[in-house]
Amino acid sequence: MYIDDVLEQYKDKKIKLFVDMDGVIADYEVGLARDYDKKRPLKSNIKKLKEISENPNIEMNILSVTRYDKGFEEKNIWLDKYAPFFQKKNRNIISRESNGFEKSSILKANFIKGIKRNKIIIIIDDDPLVLKRIHKENEDVVLLKDTALVK
């Protein structure tokens, strides 16, 4: 299913959209994990998300995990440069270092579990294990693979 189809389905509802960074808007295969400034932006996905961000019913959020605490700053700098339409207050970057190096899938699922359910929650992620874990603990959310952005 494509993002446009899902958004059409919920066009009369308020939506909280959470987007992963690595593999969805930033090419995680370029550069080392600690060199986030060298990550190549995935421009077509960013362009599509920018268009979506202009819909007043949709609140755009980042939901990303960083290996180390230093990643907060690096990812925010990257977002400021390539995807500034994600407001700073809606950038949810979770540090594995600060959470006992727990798996990303568990950290994201627990984060989503804590979200107030007053809007439709949509998650876009490239990792099927993350999506599976989020679904296991949050059956009410709409899960989309990153390929949903490409039509």
Buried (B, 14 or more C-beta within 10 A) or exposed (E): EBBBEBBEEBEEEEBBBBBBBBBBBBBBEEBEEEEBEEBEBBEEBBEBBBEBBEEEEBBBBBBBBBEBEEBBEBBBEBBEEBBEBBEEEBBBBBBBEEBEEEBBBBBBBBBBEEBEEEBBBBBBBBBEEBBEBBBEBBEEBBBBBBBBBEE
